Amino acid sequence: MSWVIRVAHGARAKSAAQLSAFLMLFTPLSCRRMSLTPDPDSPTWLKRFWWLLAAVFIARVGVMLLFVNGADLAGDEAYYWDWGRRPDWGYFSKPPMIGWMMGVIGWLTGNAEWGVRFAALLLGTATLVVIHRIALVLFDARTAFLTAVLVLLTIANAGLNLLLTIDAPLLLCWTLGLLLFWFAAQKPTCNTRWIALTLVIGLGTLSKQMMLAFPLLMLAFAAVSREDRPLLRNPRLWLTILAGMAFIIPVLKWNQEHAWITLEHTKHHFDTQSLGFGQWIGRTLENVGLQALIYTPVTFVALVAAMLAAVRHRSKLTRPALFLLLASAPALACFALLALRQRINPNWPAAFFVPAIVLAAAWMRGGLPSLANPGWQRWSLRVGGAFVIIVHLALVIVFTTNLKVVNKLASIRGWREAGIEAQKFLDQVPRPEQTFVMVLSHRYHAAQMAFYMPSHPRSYRWEPSGTPQSQYEVWPGPEERLGHDALILDPSPGRGLLENPVFTAAFEKIEHRGDIRIVLGQQTREFSVYLGTNLKSWEPVRP
C-alpha cells in the first residue's frame, strides 16, 4: 500500500484470539457473537490502526492547544454555549442536543474554551473508531485501515475534530446507527441490538434534523437486499423506527408552543433566487468545488467513481457493498440535484459521505466486482495528505506569527479582549445588581460577549425587524428587566444610538460611556458603549 499505510510497519501481530476479543466490542453481549474468520494479517493491521489513532490524537491535542491559545470560539460555538445555559427541548434553529452538550461541558470545565475544543476532539475520535469498525465488520482489517486513513486525510475531518457544532454528535450517532443496523440485520431476533439502534436514532434525532432520514435508509436496504427482505415483516424493525423517531415528540411540542419557529427557520434553507446562466453555472460549480475541497479533490472524485462502479455492477454486489451504496449514493444524488437549484451548505451531506468513503476504500482494495486502478489509492492518499499538511501548517504559521490579516480568522479573534474591556465598563455602572447587558447587531456579538465577559452575564439582543431572527428573540427580552439599567454594546460606527427613537423612548436617559477598540492587524473590532438608565418600556418580539 502507499507510504501513509507503511508508517506502521514495525508493529507486531496479535493472535487471532485477541482479534476475536476485540471484535466483540460494539457487539451486544446478550446475543451470540457473530462468527469471524479474519485473515492472518488482521491483527497486524488492527494494531497499526490503534497506533495511528494514538499518534493522530496526540498531534491533534497539540493543534487544539495551539488553537485555543491563538483563536476564540467560533460564532456558532459561542451561540450554542449560550443555549447550554438555558436547557430546553428546542431552540430557534436546532434540536436540543448541542445545547445540552454545551451545558454539560460548561459545567464540567468552568466554561473553558479548551473544554469545547476537547469535546469536539473526543467526538471526532469516537466517530473515526466507529467508521473503522464499520469497514472492519463489512470487509477486512486492511480495508478498515485504509478507510480510516482516507477519513483522516480530509479537511472535513480536521474541522470536525476542532470545532464543536451539531455535526459532531450527528455523525457519531449516524455511524453508530449504520453499525448497529448492520448488526441487527445479521441477527434480526436479537432485541438488544434493536434497542441500542433505537437509542442511537433517538439521540441522533435530538442532534440534527438530518437523522430523520436514517429510517429511510433502513427501509431501502431491507426492500432492495433480497436476503434482508424478511426484515420488513419483522416487528422489531418497525418498532425501532417508531420508537427512535418518537424522541422528537418533545421537540415538536416545544415548537408548537413557539409558533413552529424551527420549522420556519429550516424552510429558509430552501429559498432560491433567479440567476442568469453564468451565475447559475458559478453557483453550481461552487457547490461541487466546496465538496471537493473539504474531502480533497482526488478522494472526492474517487468516491464518485466508486459509487458509479457499484451502480454499474449492482447485480453482482455483495451485501456489504450494497448496504454502503444505498446508504450513500441515493442521498448524494439528491443533494447533487438540489445543488442545481440552490446553494448547498458543505456540511449538509456529510453523513452520506461516510459510507461512500468506506465503499471507495473497498473499491480500492478489490472489494467490488470491478477493481480500481492502483493510482486511485496512491493519489488519494498523496493529495489528501498534502492538503491536510498544508492546512495544519497554515494554522501553525498563523497562530505562532500572530498573523491577523485573514478575514475568516479575524472573525474568531479579539473577542476575549473585547469581553474583558466590556466587563470593565460593567464593573463601573452605578447600579451593578440592576444592570443588564444588551448587545446589538448579529447574534454572534451577543453570544461572544456573554462568553468572554468574565462574569458571563445574561446577554440580550435587539432585533430591529421585530420578528425572531435568533434564539435571543425566542427567550424573554428586556421587557422582563423594567426599571433596570442597561449596558448597551453597539458595533455600528458613530453614535447613532443616542438618536434612535426606540432607545430614547425606552430609557429615561442614554449616555455614551466610551468605546472598545481591539486591533486585529488591518482590521479592528469596535463597540460603542452606552448606559441606558431606568428602562421604562420595551416592546416584546412576537413570532
C-alpha positions, 0 to 999 in steps of 0.5 A, a space after each residue: 500500500 502507499 507510504 501513509 499505510 507503511 508508517 506502521 510497519 514495525 508493529 507486531 501481530 496479535 493472535 487471532 484470539 485477541 482479534 476475536 476479543 476485540 471484535 466483540 466490542 460494539 457487539 451486544 453481549 446478550 446475543 451470540 457473537 457473530 462468527 469471524 474468520 479474519 485473515 492472518 494479517 488482521 491483527 497486524 493491521 488492527 494494531 497499526 490502526 490503534 497506533 495511528 489513532 494514538 499518534 493522530 490524537 496526540 498531534 491533534 491535542 497539540 493543534 487544539 492547544 495551539 488553537 485555543 491559545 491563538 483563536 476564540 470560539 467560533 460564532 456558532 460555538 459561542 451561540 450554542 454555549 449560550 443555549 447550554 445555559 438555558 436547557 430546553 427541548 428546542 431552540 430557534 434553529 436546532 434540536 436540543 442536543 448541542 445545547 445540552 452538550 454545551 451545558 454539560 461541558 460548561 459545567 464540567 470545565 468552568 466554561 473553558 474554551 479548551 473544554 469545547 475544543 476537547 469535546 469536539 476532539 473526543 467526538 471526532 475520535 469516537 466517530 473515526 473508531 466507529 467508521 473503522 469498525 464499520 469497514 472492519 465488520 463489512 470487509 477486512 482489517 486492511 480495508 478498515 485501515 485504509 478507510 480510516 486513513 482516507 477519513 483522516 486525510 480530509 479537511 472535513 475531518 480536521 474541522 470536525 475534530 476542532 470545532 464543536 457544532 451539531 455535526 459532531 454528535 450527528 455523525 457519531 450517532 449516524 455511524 453508530 446507527 449504520 453499525 448497529 443496523 448492520 448488526 441487527 440485520 445479521 441477527 434480526 431476533 436479537 432485541 438488544 441490538 434493536 434497542 441500542 439502534 433505537 437509542 442511537 436514532 433517538 439521540 441522533 434525532 435530538 442532534 440534527 434534523 438530518 437523522 430523520 432520514 436514517 429510517 429511510 435508509 433502513 427501509 431501502 436496504 431491507 426492500 432492495 437486499 433480497 436476503 434482508 427482505 424478511 426484515 420488513 415483516 419483522 416487528 422489531 424493525 418497525 418498532 425501532 423506527 417508531 420508537 427512535 423517531 418518537 424522541 422528537 415528540 418533545 421537540 415538536 411540542 416545544 415548537 408548537 408552543 413557539 409558533 413552529 419557529 424551527 420549522 420556519 427557520 429550516 424552510 429558509 434553507 430552501 429559498 432560491 433566487 433567479 440567476 442568469 446562466 453564468 451565475 447559475 453555472 458559478 453557483 453550481 460549480 461552487 457547490 461541487 468545488 466546496 465538496 471537493 475541497 473539504 474531502 480533497 479533490 482526488 478522494 472526492 472524485 474517487 468516491 464518485 467513481 466508486 459509487 458509479 462502479 457499484 451502480 454499474 455492477 449492482 447485480 453482482 454486489 455483495 451485501 456489504 457493498 450494497 448496504 454502503 451504496 444505498 446508504 450513500 449514493 441515493 442521498 448524494 444524488 439528491 443533494 447533487 440535484 438540489 445543488 442545481 437549484 440552490 446553494 448547498 451548505 458543505 456540511 449538509 451531506 456529510 453523513 452520506 459521505 461516510 459510507 461512500 468513503 468506506 465503499 471507495 476504500 473497498 473499491 480500492 482494495 478489490 472489494 467490488 466486482 470491478 477493481 480500481 486502478 492502483 493510482 486511485 489509492 496512491 493519489 488519494 492518499 498523496 493529495 489528501 495528505 498534502 492538503 491536510 499538511 498544508 492546512 495544519 501548517 497554515 494554522 501553525 504559521 498563523 497562530 505562532 506569527 500572530 498573523 491577523 490579516 485573514 478575514 475568516 480568522 479575524 472573525 474568531 479573534 479579539 473577542 476575549 479582549 473585547 469581553 474583558 474591556 466590556 466587563 470593565 465598563 460593567 464593573 463601573 455602572 452605578 447600579 451593578 445588581 440592576 444592570 443588564 447587558 444588551 448587545 446589538 447587531 448579529 447574534 454572534 456579538 451577543 453570544 461572544 460577549 456573554 462568553 468572554 465577559 468574565 462574569 458571563 452575564 445574561 446577554 440580550 439582543 435587539 432585533 430591529 425587524 421585530 420578528 425572531 431572527 435568533 434564539 435571543 428573540 425566542 427567550 424573554 427580552 428586556 421587557 422582563 428587566 423594567 426599571 433596570 439599567 442597561 449596558 448597551 454594546 453597539 458595533 455600528 460606527 458613530 453614535 447613532 444610538 443616542 438618536 434612535 427613537 426606540 432607545 430614547 423612548 425606552 430609557 429615561 436617559 442614554 449616555 455614551 460611556 466610551 468605546 472598545 477598540 481591539 486591533 486585529 492587524 488591518 482590521 479592528 473590532 469596535 463597540 460603542 458603549 452606552 448606559 441606558 438608565 431606568 428602562 421604562 418600556 420595551 416592546 416584546 418580539 412576537 413570532 
